[in-house]
Amino acid sequence: MTLHYDVLVVGAGHAGCEAATAAANMGARTLLVTMDMNKVAQMSCNPAVGGIAKGQIVREIDAMGGNMGIVTDATAIQFRMLNRSKGPAVWSPRSQCDRGKFIWKWRSVLDETPNLDIWQDQASEIIVEENDGKKTIAGIITIWGVEIKARAVIITAGTFLNGMMHVGRRMVAGGRIAEPAAENLTESITRHGIRSARMKTGTPVRIDKRSVDFGEMERQDGETDYYQFSFLDVRRPLEQLPCWVCYTNMDVHQVLRDSLSDSPLYNGQIKSIGPRYCPSIETKLVTFADRDKHLLFLEPEGTDTNEMYLNGFSSSLPIEAQIEALKKIPALRNVKVYRPGYAIEYDFFDPTQLTHSLESKIIDGLYFAGQVNGTTGYEEAAGQGIIAGINAALKAGGNGKNDSFILQRDEAYIGVLIDDLVTKGVDEPYRMFTSRAEYRILLRQDDADARLTEKSYNIGLADTKRIKWWKEKQAEIQRLEEFCSKFPIKPRAVNDSLSRIGSKSLEYGCKLCDLLARPEITLNSLLQFIPELKNIIDSIPNRKEEITEATEIRVKYKGYIERERQAAEKMRRLENIRIANRFDYPTLTVISTEARQKLQKIQPVTLAQASRIPGVSPSDINAMLVLLGR
């Protein structure tokens, strides 16, 4: 049996779902291949979306017409805006979700997407055609012998490639608990010259909430204001639930330490590298030996289940050790568990073998997205997925232009993520942080639509509803911003009110924007004594809180935003200097040996990308500039 499509997506995790819907919504006939249609977009670990920098990625996906933000809002059971005590450049939305409803909401999105079919099967081999030394993807063969032909193929296999799960000294092949590993596919890919390696991740124990003494824990409620993930008008319809906080103690630590000899991480059983910023509880004990306690979060898995997730207690220790240690925590002295934590090892492919479109440099038309590129996290996977889906659709469109959709580092966190992967590679599971972006104030969560919606609409992904709302929102922001820049403030009219809110009196008149630049002043605080401002805000027809805050951020941080934009423009000049195929690096003796080796391996497209490669110094870049000038 042979099937024919434009775009084929292997794997229906967060990367695969975004890739498939993006390609299909751009008009490509798309097939999504998954082992289990009832577990699409499974939250294998924490049932939550967003977090520091991750929330920004989700808003960017939404701004481009992706679905992660919409699905998250529809299934959220707790929402929080993190980092509110800091500047808006690092505000990050995070939402706890109902795990089961999240899957079925995504399933309904897939079912309702035009041009998209689903095939329940498992890929076992890629089909590659070779002509005059050029390798081109042609499709896949499944374990049931079905041949699926496509002009572009996206591999989003997550942790399933030769996956091996570990609990104590026991090892079971699998890509996720109770799900089989994908065998042979890695070998089918690497035989064409693509390099693979192994990584490790893990997940905590799942607990029955009926066995928890919540009186021994600290309650943590979510927020109920207007914030959400999607820029469209999607509310949070589900019951909002609290999370709970507790700590480990020295008795817990002693039980865990006594079992370290049976830990796959320390007995030589696991040889691959795990995520630095989400370590197992046993790694915390070894790395932070002086700590007498570690913070744990007990989080609900849904509105109609007793299952809870113990965040911070990821482990691959023996089952008995995990349960005995948990019972040393007062709130969990009578704990019952559904299943223990476990570690999993899996194959990934060196992302420096990819272009910025996430297409393989070795096999034309083959794309990789998600954990197969060495990342960790649903959001990082989904961000790669939407970019791979867009570019696969453009590739399959056969317009002859060979265009690619690439986001720069000053345009999106997704751009930072992909540039880091393809330029620097990974030596541990990659996680996004705001500190990885040099233009954080340009990449705020509040303005992802300003950066990306029109760009996405122009390539055919963002729909008319989304672009219409952005244009309306943009017009209202500009109207309010112009009002702030022109409205005059006289000292005698406002000084008494300024004194009441703890702000220094004015000596001279100024514009409203100058007053708003003060850190302690907000537009809401000015409403009570500037009626003209209240009138203009009241006249905003939709989402006035969102528009008011977006305007305030623009006005208050205008100088910082402009300065960062100028810095980005300077770097853009190097981005515009293309060096692909212009140097024979092994013979380039004017640069260092390390630079020659790194440049030869990665083959950067632009001088700016070359400048970000570890081991390539500013003097190497200057030497290359001189040679280009000649």
Backbone torsions as a table, in degrees:
resi	resn	phi	psi	omega
1	MET	NA	134.7	180.0
2	THR	-128.0	131.1	176.3
3	LEU	-112.7	150.2	-178.1
4	HIS	-127.4	128.6	178.6
5	TYR	-141.9	167.1	172.9
6	ASP	-78.4	-49.4	-177.0
7	VAL	-126.8	135.2	178.3
8	LEU	-121.5	127.7	179.4
9	VAL	-114.3	124.7	-179.2
10	VAL	-101.8	109.2	179.7
11	GLY	108.6	129.8	-176.3
12	ALA	-115.0	43.0	169.6
13	GLY	-81.2	-158.4	-176.4
14	HIS	-67.1	-38.3	176.8
15	ALA	-67.4	-45.5	-176.4
16	GLY	-64.8	-41.0	-179.7
17	CYS	-65.3	-43.4	178.6
18	GLU	-67.2	-39.7	179.8
19	ALA	-63.0	-46.0	-176.5
20	ALA	-65.9	-44.7	-178.7
21	THR	-69.9	-35.8	178.2
22	ALA	-63.8	-49.0	-179.3
23	ALA	-61.7	-44.0	-178.5
24	ALA	-66.0	-42.4	-179.8
25	ASN	-67.7	-18.2	175.1
26	MET	-88.3	2.0	173.9
27	GLY	102.8	-1.1	179.8
28	ALA	-80.9	135.9	173.4
29	ARG	-70.0	114.7	-167.1
30	THR	-122.3	140.2	174.5
31	LEU	-122.0	131.0	176.2
32	LEU	-106.6	118.1	179.9
33	VAL	-100.8	125.2	-179.2
34	THR	-141.7	148.9	177.9
35	MET	-66.6	-33.0	-174.1
36	ASP	-144.7	111.4	-178.9
37	MET	-65.4	-17.0	-177.5
38	ASN	-93.3	6.1	179.4
39	LYS	-130.6	33.3	178.5
40	VAL	-68.0	147.0	178.9
41	ALA	50.8	39.4	179.3
42	GLN	-64.4	136.2	173.9
43	MET	-89.1	88.8	-172.5
44	SER	-63.7	-28.3	-178.8
45	CYS	-118.1	-115.9	-176.0
46	ASN	-67.7	129.7	176.7
47	PRO	-80.3	62.2	-178.1
48	ALA	-146.7	153.8	179.5
49	VAL	-126.1	139.1	176.2
50	GLY	98.2	-162.9	-173.7
51	GLY	121.8	-173.9	-176.6
52	ILE	-57.5	118.7	-179.2
53	ALA	70.0	-31.9	178.0
54	LYS	-66.6	-38.6	177.9
55	GLY	-62.5	-36.5	176.5
56	GLN	-62.3	-39.9	179.3
57	ILE	-62.0	-41.7	-179.6
58	VAL	-64.6	-39.9	177.9
59	ARG	-66.0	-33.2	176.4
60	GLU	-68.7	-41.5	176.0
61	ILE	-58.4	-45.9	-179.7
62	ASP	-63.8	-42.9	-179.0
63	ALA	-59.6	-30.1	-179.7
64	MET	-86.2	-5.9	-179.7
65	GLY	103.5	14.1	174.9
66	GLY	-77.6	-176.7	-170.2
67	ASN	-118.8	-10.1	-174.3
68	MET	-59.4	-41.6	179.9
69	GLY	-65.3	-41.5	179.8
70	ILE	-64.2	-46.3	-179.7
71	VAL	-64.2	-40.0	-180.0
72	THR	-63.4	-47.7	179.7
73	ASP	-61.1	-37.4	-177.2
74	ALA	-71.3	-21.0	-175.1
75	THR	-122.0	12.8	-176.9
76	ALA	-70.2	137.3	174.0
77	ILE	-119.7	-1.7	168.5
78	GLN	-164.3	133.8	179.9
79	PHE	-124.7	139.9	174.3
80	ARG	-143.9	144.5	171.1
81	MET	-99.9	109.3	-176.6
82	LEU	-79.5	156.8	175.8
83	ASN	67.0	27.0	-179.8
84	ARG	-64.9	-21.4	179.5
85	SER	-77.0	-8.8	-179.9
86	LYS	-108.6	-175.4	-178.6
87	GLY	-70.9	159.5	-175.6
88	PRO	-63.6	-15.6	178.3
89	ALA	-62.7	-24.7	-177.2
90	VAL	-118.3	9.5	172.4
91	TRP	-60.8	135.0	-173.6
92	SER	-139.3	119.0	178.3
93	PRO	-75.3	145.5	176.3
94	ARG	-144.4	140.2	-177.4
95	SER	-137.0	128.5	169.3
96	GLN	-77.8	138.4	-175.2
97	CYS	-123.2	158.0	170.0
98	ASP	-79.0	110.6	-171.5
99	ARG	-56.6	-48.5	-177.7
100	GLY	-66.1	-44.3	-178.9
101	LYS	-68.7	-30.2	176.6
102	PHE	-60.9	-44.7	179.3
103	ILE	-61.4	-48.0	-174.4
104	TRP	-73.8	-27.9	172.9
105	LYS	-66.5	-43.2	176.8
106	TRP	-63.1	-39.4	179.7
107	ARG	-61.6	-40.2	178.5
108	SER	-67.0	-35.5	176.1
109	VAL	-62.1	-45.8	179.3
110	LEU	-62.4	-44.8	-178.0
111	ASP	-63.9	-29.6	-176.3
112	GLU	-94.5	-0.7	-179.2
113	THR	-83.2	120.7	178.2
114	PRO	-64.7	153.3	178.7
115	ASN	70.7	7.5	-176.2
116	LEU	-117.7	124.9	173.7
117	ASP	-114.8	158.4	177.5
118	ILE	-120.7	137.6	177.8
119	TRP	-128.9	118.6	-178.8
120	GLN	-87.2	108.5	-174.1
121	ASP	-171.2	-176.1	179.4
122	GLN	-133.8	128.6	178.4
123	ALA	-72.8	136.1	178.1
124	SER	-121.0	-18.0	-175.6
125	GLU	-158.4	139.7	173.0
126	ILE	-91.6	151.1	177.7
127	ILE	-104.7	121.6	-177.9
128	VAL	-123.9	132.5	175.1
129	GLU	-104.6	143.4	-179.7
130	GLU	-125.0	129.1	-178.7
131	ASN	-141.5	119.6	-178.6
132	ASP	54.1	38.9	177.2
133	GLY	82.7	-4.4	179.6
134	LYS	-98.2	127.6	-179.7
135	LYS	-96.8	134.1	-178.4
136	THR	-133.1	135.1	177.4
137	ILE	-69.3	143.7	178.7
138	ALA	-126.2	-13.2	179.4
139	GLY	149.9	-157.9	178.7
140	ILE	-138.4	165.6	168.6
141	ILE	-120.3	134.6	-177.5
142	THR	-93.9	171.9	-179.6
143	ILE	-65.4	-19.3	177.8
144	TRP	-95.2	9.4	175.0
145	GLY	81.8	10.9	178.0
146	VAL	-79.9	131.4	177.7
147	GLU	-99.1	122.1	-179.5
148	ILE	-116.9	113.1	-178.8
149	LYS	-92.4	142.1	178.6
150	ALA	-157.4	153.9	178.5
151	ARG	-81.2	-21.1	176.4
152	ALA	-143.6	138.5	-179.8
153	VAL	-126.9	133.6	178.8
154	ILE	-116.0	122.0	178.0
155	ILE	-94.5	115.7	178.9
156	THR	-132.5	59.1	-169.9
157	ALA	-85.0	1.7	176.1
158	GLY	57.4	-128.0	-178.0
159	THR	-99.2	16.6	-172.0
160	PHE	-87.1	-17.7	-175.4
161	LEU	-70.8	107.1	-177.2
162	ASN	51.4	39.2	-178.6
163	GLY	-63.6	140.0	178.1
164	MET	-135.8	118.6	-177.8
165	MET	-93.7	146.4	-176.7
166	HIS	-129.4	128.3	166.9
167	VAL	-133.4	108.5	-172.5
168	GLY	61.0	-134.9	-179.9
169	ARG	-88.1	0.9	179.3
170	ARG	-87.9	138.2	178.7
171	MET	-128.5	133.8	179.1
172	VAL	-134.8	129.4	177.3
173	ALA	-65.8	135.6	178.8
174	GLY	173.5	154.8	177.7
175	GLY	-94.6	-17.1	178.9
176	ARG	-166.0	160.4	-176.8
177	ILE	-54.4	128.9	178.5
178	ALA	68.3	16.1	178.2
179	GLU	-129.6	138.3	-174.1
180	PRO	-71.2	154.6	173.9
181	ALA	-77.3	160.2	174.7
182	ALA	-96.4	110.1	-178.9
183	GLU	-99.8	155.2	174.8
184	ASN	78.8	-26.3	-175.3
185	LEU	-65.9	-42.1	177.6
186	THR	-56.5	-48.6	-177.7
187	GLU	-64.0	-34.2	177.2
188	SER	-63.8	-32.2	-179.6
189	ILE	-83.0	-44.0	-174.6
190	THR	-70.3	-23.2	180.0
191	ARG	-65.9	-12.3	177.8
192	HIS	-95.3	8.6	175.0
193	GLY	100.2	7.0	178.4
194	ILE	-89.5	128.8	-175.7
195	ARG	-81.9	139.2	175.0
196	SER	-125.4	163.7	175.6
197	ALA	-152.6	-174.5	-176.4
198	ARG	-117.8	144.6	172.3
199	MET	-131.9	169.4	-178.4
200	LYS	-133.3	143.6	169.6
201	THR	-143.1	-178.9	-177.4
202	GLY	-158.7	176.1	-178.0
203	THR	-149.0	153.3	-176.5
204	PRO	-83.5	176.0	174.0
205	VAL	-65.6	150.2	174.0
206	ARG	-109.0	133.9	-168.2
207	ILE	-117.9	144.8	174.1
208	ASP	-83.0	116.7	-174.2
209	LYS	-64.0	-21.5	180.0
210	ARG	-68.6	-14.9	-179.7
211	SER	-100.3	8.4	-175.3
212	VAL	-101.0	137.0	173.5
213	ASP	-94.9	93.8	-175.8
214	PHE	-69.4	-16.8	176.4
215	GLY	-65.9	-18.4	178.8
216	GLU	-95.6	9.4	-176.9
217	MET	-123.9	161.9	177.2
218	GLU	-96.9	126.5	-178.6
219	ARG	-77.9	139.8	178.7
220	GLN	-131.5	104.5	-179.4
221	ASP	-87.5	160.1	176.6
222	GLY	-88.6	-171.6	-179.5
223	GLU	-103.9	152.1	-175.9
224	THR	-123.4	21.4	-179.2
225	ASP	-84.7	-160.6	-169.9
226	TYR	-82.2	-6.5	-174.4
227	TYR	-65.4	148.0	176.2
228	GLN	-159.3	177.9	-180.0
229	PHE	-86.5	-47.0	-173.8
230	SER	-79.3	143.4	174.4
231	PHE	-77.3	-13.7	174.2
232	LEU	-81.8	168.8	-173.6
233	ASP	-83.9	77.1	179.7
234	VAL	-116.3	121.3	-178.5
235	ARG	-93.2	174.8	175.1
236	ARG	-99.2	99.1	-172.0
237	PRO	-83.1	-17.0	-173.7
238	LEU	-85.0	159.9	174.7
239	GLU	-59.1	134.5	-180.0
240	GLN	-90.4	130.0	-172.5
241	LEU	-116.7	153.0	177.8
242	PRO	-84.3	157.4	165.1
243	CYS	-102.5	171.0	-175.4
244	TRP	-135.2	146.3	-175.5
245	VAL	-118.4	136.9	170.8
246	CYS	-149.2	-175.8	-176.0
247	TYR	-136.9	153.0	167.2
248	THR	-75.2	174.5	177.8
249	ASN	-145.6	-179.8	-174.7
250	MET	-65.4	-31.6	176.5
251	ASP	-65.6	-40.6	175.9
252	VAL	-60.2	-46.7	-176.4
253	HIS	-62.8	-37.0	-178.3
254	GLN	-66.6	-40.9	177.3
255	VAL	-61.2	-43.9	-178.7
256	LEU	-66.9	-42.3	179.8
257	ARG	-63.5	-37.9	-179.9
258	ASP	-64.0	-18.2	-177.2
259	SER	-105.0	4.3	-175.3
260	LEU	-61.3	-27.3	179.5
261	SER	-66.9	-20.0	177.0
262	ASP	-99.0	5.5	179.9
263	SER	-78.8	125.3	177.4
264	PRO	-58.5	-22.3	-179.5
265	LEU	-75.5	-24.4	-172.7
266	TYR	-121.1	-4.1	177.4
267	ASN	-103.2	9.0	177.5
268	GLY	88.9	-1.0	-178.6
269	GLN	-68.7	-42.4	177.0
270	ILE	-102.4	124.9	-178.1
271	LYS	-110.2	-12.9	-177.7
272	SER	-85.4	169.5	-174.0
273	ILE	-96.5	134.8	178.6
274	GLY	-97.5	177.9	-177.8
275	PRO	-70.7	125.4	-178.9
276	ARG	-63.1	-39.0	-169.7
277	TYR	-97.6	8.4	172.5
278	CYS	-142.2	63.3	-172.3
279	PRO	-74.6	159.0	174.4
280	SER	-70.9	163.1	-179.6
281	ILE	-64.1	-34.6	178.7
282	GLU	-69.0	-34.3	175.8
283	THR	-65.6	-38.1	177.2
284	LYS	-61.5	-40.7	-178.5
285	LEU	-64.8	-38.1	-178.8
286	VAL	-76.1	-44.5	-175.9
287	THR	-72.5	-39.8	-178.4
288	PHE	-115.4	64.4	-173.5
289	ALA	-63.9	-20.9	-177.0
290	ASP	-85.7	-9.1	-178.1
291	ARG	-76.3	137.2	177.9
292	ASP	-99.5	-3.0	175.2
293	LYS	-159.5	156.6	176.4
294	HIS	-132.8	142.3	-176.5
295	LEU	-74.5	136.1	176.5
296	LEU	-127.4	144.0	175.3
297	PHE	-117.8	125.9	174.7
298	LEU	-99.2	116.4	-169.3
299	GLU	-120.6	138.0	179.9
300	PRO	-69.8	146.9	177.3
301	GLU	-93.4	-12.3	-179.5
302	GLY	172.9	175.1	-176.8
303	THR	-81.0	-21.2	-175.2
304	ASP	-129.8	40.5	175.9
305	THR	-141.5	152.6	175.7
306	ASN	-89.7	-3.4	-176.1
307	GLU	-74.2	133.5	177.3
308	MET	-130.3	154.0	-173.9
309	TYR	-109.9	125.2	-178.8
310	LEU	-95.4	88.8	-177.9
311	ASN	-67.9	129.0	-179.3
312	GLY	103.8	-4.1	-178.2
313	PHE	-119.8	39.0	174.1
314	SER	-64.0	136.0	-174.5
315	SER	-159.5	153.3	171.6
316	SER	-125.5	18.6	177.4
317	LEU	-69.1	164.9	177.3
318	PRO	-55.9	150.7	-176.8
319	ILE	-55.3	-45.5	-177.2
320	GLU	-60.3	-40.7	-179.2
321	ALA	-66.5	-41.0	179.8
322	GLN	-61.0	-47.2	-176.5
323	ILE	-69.4	-42.1	178.8
324	GLU	-61.1	-40.6	179.1
325	ALA	-65.8	-42.7	-179.4
326	LEU	-60.2	-37.1	-176.8
327	LYS	-70.5	-9.5	175.5
328	LYS	-83.2	-7.4	176.4
329	ILE	-90.1	125.0	-174.8
330	PRO	-50.5	-42.6	-178.1
331	ALA	-69.0	-17.8	-174.7
332	LEU	-118.7	23.3	-175.9
333	ARG	-62.5	-25.5	179.2
334	ASN	-112.7	27.7	-169.8
335	VAL	-61.5	143.4	168.4
336	LYS	-121.7	138.0	-176.8
337	VAL	-117.0	150.6	174.9
338	TYR	-85.2	-38.3	176.4
339	ARG	-163.5	154.8	-178.5
340	PRO	-79.4	169.0	169.0
341	GLY	-72.3	159.0	177.9
342	TYR	-151.2	159.8	173.5
343	ALA	-105.2	156.7	177.9
344	ILE	-140.8	132.8	173.4
345	GLU	-103.2	146.0	-176.2
346	TYR	-156.4	164.2	178.9
347	ASP	-85.1	145.1	168.4
348	PHE	-138.2	167.9	-178.1
349	PHE	-115.8	136.5	-178.8
350	ASP	-56.2	115.3	-175.0
351	PRO	-70.7	-12.4	176.2
352	THR	-69.4	-6.3	176.0
353	GLN	-85.4	5.8	-177.6
354	LEU	-111.8	156.8	168.3
355	THR	-86.4	175.8	179.4
356	HIS	-68.3	-13.4	174.9
357	SER	-84.8	-0.5	-176.4
358	LEU	71.8	19.8	175.0
359	GLU	-90.5	142.7	178.2
360	SER	-63.3	139.6	174.2
361	LYS	-77.9	-13.0	-174.1
362	ILE	-101.7	-40.2	-179.6
363	ILE	-118.4	112.9	-178.4
364	ASP	-63.7	132.5	176.9
365	GLY	86.7	-0.7	178.4
366	LEU	-101.7	124.9	-177.1
367	TYR	-118.5	152.3	177.4
368	PHE	-128.4	140.5	178.9
369	ALA	-150.6	142.7	174.7
370	GLY	96.6	-149.4	-174.8
371	GLN	-65.5	-19.6	175.4
372	VAL	-66.1	-13.5	176.2
373	ASN	-98.4	8.1	176.1
374	GLY	90.0	16.9	178.6
375	THR	-98.4	170.5	173.7
376	THR	-133.4	142.9	178.3
377	GLY	110.8	141.2	178.8
378	TYR	-63.6	-39.7	-172.8
379	GLU	-69.8	-44.2	176.8
380	GLU	-60.1	-39.7	179.0
381	ALA	-64.7	-47.5	-178.1
382	ALA	-63.8	-38.2	178.0
383	GLY	-61.8	-41.8	175.5
384	GLN	-66.9	-38.5	-177.1
385	GLY	-59.9	-45.2	-177.8
386	ILE	-66.9	-35.1	178.1
387	ILE	-69.5	-42.5	177.6
388	ALA	-63.3	-41.1	179.3
389	GLY	-63.1	-43.0	177.5
390	ILE	-60.4	-49.1	-175.5
391	ASN	-71.0	-32.6	175.0
392	ALA	-65.6	-39.4	177.7
393	ALA	-65.1	-41.7	176.9
394	LEU	-62.5	-41.6	179.3
395	LYS	-63.5	-45.7	-177.9
396	ALA	-71.1	-19.6	179.5
397	GLY	-66.7	-22.1	175.0
398	GLY	58.6	40.6	-178.8
399	ASN	-80.6	-2.3	177.0
400	GLY	81.6	-11.1	-177.9
401	LYS	-85.4	-19.3	-178.9
402	ASN	56.4	35.8	-179.6
403	ASP	-70.2	150.9	173.1
404	SER	-129.1	151.1	176.3
405	PHE	-102.6	110.5	-175.1
406	ILE	-127.8	130.9	176.5
407	LEU	-97.5	132.8	-179.8
408	GLN	-83.3	168.5	-177.5
409	ARG	-66.4	-24.0	178.3
410	ASP	-94.5	4.8	-179.2
411	GLU	-105.9	-26.8	-174.7
412	ALA	-168.0	149.6	169.6
413	TYR	-60.9	-31.7	176.5
414	ILE	-61.8	-36.4	176.6
415	GLY	-65.6	-39.8	176.9
416	VAL	-63.5	-46.9	-179.4
417	LEU	-55.8	-52.6	-175.9
418	ILE	-69.0	-39.4	178.2
419	ASP	-63.4	-41.2	176.7
420	ASP	-60.3	-43.4	-177.1
421	LEU	-64.6	-51.2	-172.0
422	VAL	-80.6	-19.4	-178.8
423	THR	-94.7	-43.4	-174.1
424	LYS	-103.2	-21.5	-174.9
425	GLY	72.2	-171.4	-178.5
426	VAL	-137.7	142.0	171.4
427	ASP	-120.3	5.9	173.6
428	GLU	-159.8	161.5	179.6
429	PRO	-54.9	126.0	-173.9
430	TYR	-82.4	130.7	175.7
431	ARG	-126.1	137.8	-178.5
432	MET	-81.3	137.9	172.3
433	PHE	-133.0	156.2	176.9
434	THR	-61.8	-29.1	-178.0
435	SER	-68.4	-15.5	178.6
436	ARG	-76.8	-15.9	-176.9
437	ALA	-100.1	124.4	179.7
438	GLU	-80.6	-10.1	-179.5
439	TYR	-121.8	52.5	-173.3
440	ARG	-60.1	-37.0	-176.0
441	ILE	-72.1	-17.8	174.2
442	LEU	-86.0	-14.7	-172.6
443	LEU	-113.8	39.7	-177.4
444	ARG	-69.6	156.4	178.8
445	GLN	-68.3	-25.8	-176.0
446	ASP	-76.3	-20.0	-173.3
447	ASP	-118.3	24.0	178.4
448	ALA	-60.5	-35.2	178.5
449	ASP	-67.9	-35.5	178.0
450	ALA	-64.3	-33.0	-178.4
451	ARG	-81.9	-33.8	-162.7
452	LEU	-126.1	-21.9	-172.5
453	THR	-63.8	-48.4	-179.2
454	GLU	-65.8	-37.9	178.2
455	LYS	-60.2	-43.0	179.8
456	SER	-70.4	-39.3	178.5
457	TYR	-60.4	-37.0	-177.7
458	ASN	-68.0	-21.2	176.9
459	ILE	-100.0	0.5	173.3
460	GLY	97.0	14.6	179.0
461	LEU	-99.3	-62.7	177.5
462	ALA	-59.5	134.5	-174.3
463	ASP	-89.9	178.4	-175.4
464	THR	-66.2	-33.1	178.4
465	LYS	-62.5	-42.9	-177.4
466	ARG	-69.5	-44.1	-178.7
467	ILE	-69.0	-34.1	178.6
468	LYS	-63.3	-45.2	179.4
469	TRP	-65.1	-40.5	180.0
470	TRP	-63.1	-41.9	179.8
471	LYS	-62.9	-41.4	178.5
472	GLU	-64.6	-44.6	179.6
473	LYS	-63.4	-43.9	179.7
474	GLN	-59.4	-42.7	-179.3
475	ALA	-63.7	-41.2	180.0
476	GLU	-67.9	-39.3	177.4
477	ILE	-62.7	-44.7	-179.6
478	GLN	-64.3	-38.1	179.4
479	ARG	-64.9	-45.3	-179.5
480	LEU	-69.8	-37.6	179.2
481	GLU	-65.1	-40.9	179.0
482	GLU	-65.8	-38.9	177.4
483	PHE	-59.3	-45.7	-178.7
484	CYS	-63.6	-33.9	-177.3
485	SER	-77.8	-18.8	-175.0
486	LYS	-111.2	-25.2	-173.0
487	PHE	-70.2	124.6	-177.1
488	PRO	-83.3	141.6	177.4
489	ILE	-116.3	126.2	178.5
490	LYS	-105.7	136.3	-175.2
491	PRO	-52.8	-46.2	-174.4
492	ARG	-66.9	-20.7	-178.8
493	ALA	-82.5	-20.7	-172.2
494	VAL	-126.8	-12.1	-171.6
495	ASN	-61.7	-40.5	178.3
496	ASP	-62.1	-42.1	-179.6
497	SER	-68.5	-38.4	177.4
498	LEU	-62.3	-39.8	179.4
499	SER	-62.2	-39.2	-178.7
500	ARG	-66.3	-29.0	-179.8
501	ILE	-99.4	11.8	173.4
502	GLY	78.7	27.1	179.5
503	SER	-113.2	147.7	-176.4
504	LYS	-64.2	142.2	179.2
505	SER	-68.7	154.3	177.0
506	LEU	-84.3	142.3	172.1
507	GLU	-96.0	-30.5	-179.2
508	TYR	-132.6	163.8	176.7
509	GLY	-68.6	156.5	179.0
510	CYS	-154.4	-179.8	174.1
511	LYS	-91.9	158.1	-179.2
512	LEU	-57.2	-36.8	-179.6
513	CYS	-62.7	-33.1	178.5
514	ASP	-68.2	-38.1	177.5
515	LEU	-67.9	-40.5	-178.7
516	LEU	-67.7	-19.5	179.8
517	ALA	-69.1	-17.1	178.7
518	ARG	-67.1	136.3	-176.9
519	PRO	-58.3	-35.8	-174.8
520	GLU	-84.1	-5.7	-176.6
521	ILE	-99.7	134.2	172.5
522	THR	-125.9	163.7	177.4
523	LEU	-61.1	-38.4	179.6
524	ASN	-63.8	-35.7	179.5
525	SER	-71.2	-21.7	-179.9
526	LEU	-86.2	-16.4	-175.8
527	LEU	-60.6	-34.6	-173.2
528	GLN	-69.4	-20.4	-179.6
529	PHE	-129.8	10.3	171.4
530	ILE	-127.3	87.9	-174.8
531	PRO	-60.7	-31.5	179.5
532	GLU	-63.3	-35.8	177.4
533	LEU	-67.7	-42.4	178.8
534	LYS	-61.1	-39.3	-179.4
535	ASN	-63.4	-41.9	-177.0
536	ILE	-72.3	-35.5	177.8
537	ILE	-70.8	-40.0	177.7
538	ASP	-62.6	-24.4	-177.8
539	SER	-83.4	-5.9	176.8
540	ILE	-69.6	121.5	-170.7
541	PRO	-73.8	-32.6	-175.0
542	ASN	-138.3	145.9	172.0
543	ARG	49.1	49.0	-173.5
544	LYS	-64.6	-33.1	179.4
545	GLU	-64.3	-44.2	-179.6
546	GLU	-63.1	-43.9	-178.7
547	ILE	-68.5	-41.2	179.5
548	THR	-62.2	-45.2	-179.4
549	GLU	-66.5	-41.6	179.5
550	ALA	-60.5	-40.9	179.1
551	THR	-66.3	-44.4	-179.3
552	GLU	-59.1	-42.6	179.7
553	ILE	-63.1	-43.0	179.5
554	ARG	-62.1	-43.3	-177.8
555	VAL	-71.2	-47.3	-174.2
556	LYS	-66.1	-34.6	-174.9
557	TYR	-112.2	23.1	-175.3
558	LYS	-55.6	-45.5	-178.7
559	GLY	-63.6	-43.6	179.2
560	TYR	-65.1	-40.8	-179.4
561	ILE	-63.6	-43.6	-178.4
562	GLU	-66.5	-40.7	179.6
563	ARG	-63.8	-41.1	179.6
564	GLU	-69.9	-34.3	177.9
565	ARG	-65.7	-38.0	177.7
566	GLN	-65.1	-40.1	177.4
567	ALA	-63.4	-39.1	178.7
568	ALA	-66.0	-37.7	179.7
569	GLU	-64.7	-36.9	177.6
570	LYS	-62.8	-42.2	178.2
571	MET	-67.7	-31.3	178.9
572	ARG	-59.5	-29.6	179.1
573	ARG	-62.1	-39.4	175.9
574	LEU	-71.0	-32.5	177.1
575	GLU	-63.5	-27.9	-178.3
576	ASN	-84.3	-7.3	178.4
577	ILE	-93.5	101.7	-176.9
578	ARG	-83.9	132.2	-178.7
579	ILE	-121.8	2.3	179.7
580	ALA	-57.3	128.2	177.2
581	ASN	65.5	18.3	-179.0
582	ARG	-105.2	-9.0	-179.8
583	PHE	-131.3	142.3	168.5
584	ASP	-98.4	89.7	-168.1
585	TYR	-57.2	-41.6	-178.7
586	PRO	-58.9	-23.8	-178.6
587	THR	-98.8	3.3	-174.7
588	LEU	-85.9	81.1	-172.5
589	THR	-75.6	-10.9	-179.1
590	VAL	-78.8	-7.4	176.4
591	ILE	-114.9	167.8	-174.9
592	SER	-67.8	159.6	178.2
593	THR	-61.9	-43.2	178.9
594	GLU	-60.4	-43.7	178.9
595	ALA	-61.4	-43.4	178.9
596	ARG	-58.5	-44.8	-177.8
597	GLN	-66.3	-44.5	-179.3
598	LYS	-67.2	-42.5	-179.9
599	LEU	-65.6	-38.0	178.8
600	GLN	-65.4	-38.6	-179.2
601	LYS	-70.2	-45.7	-171.6
602	ILE	-89.8	-29.2	-179.5
603	GLN	52.7	64.6	-177.7
604	PRO	-62.3	150.3	-178.0
605	VAL	-85.0	-37.6	-177.4
606	THR	-124.6	164.6	178.3
607	LEU	-66.6	-32.9	178.0
608	ALA	-64.6	-43.0	177.3
609	GLN	-62.6	-40.6	177.8
610	ALA	-60.0	-37.6	-177.8
611	SER	-67.6	-19.9	-178.2
612	ARG	-94.7	-1.1	179.7
613	ILE	-76.6	125.3	177.4
614	PRO	-57.8	129.9	-179.2
615	GLY	100.5	-11.5	175.5
616	VAL	-99.0	114.9	-173.0
617	SER	-90.5	164.9	174.9
618	PRO	-57.2	-34.6	178.8
619	SER	-67.9	-32.5	174.9
620	ASP	-64.4	-42.4	179.4
621	ILE	-64.5	-42.4	178.8
622	ASN	-61.8	-40.1	178.3
623	ALA	-63.6	-39.5	178.9
624	MET	-67.9	-36.8	176.6
625	LEU	-61.5	-42.3	179.1
626	VAL	-61.8	-44.5	-179.7
627	LEU	-64.5	-37.6	177.5
628	LEU	-65.6	-36.9	178.2
629	GLY	-62.8	-35.1	177.9
630	ARG	-67.7	NA	NA
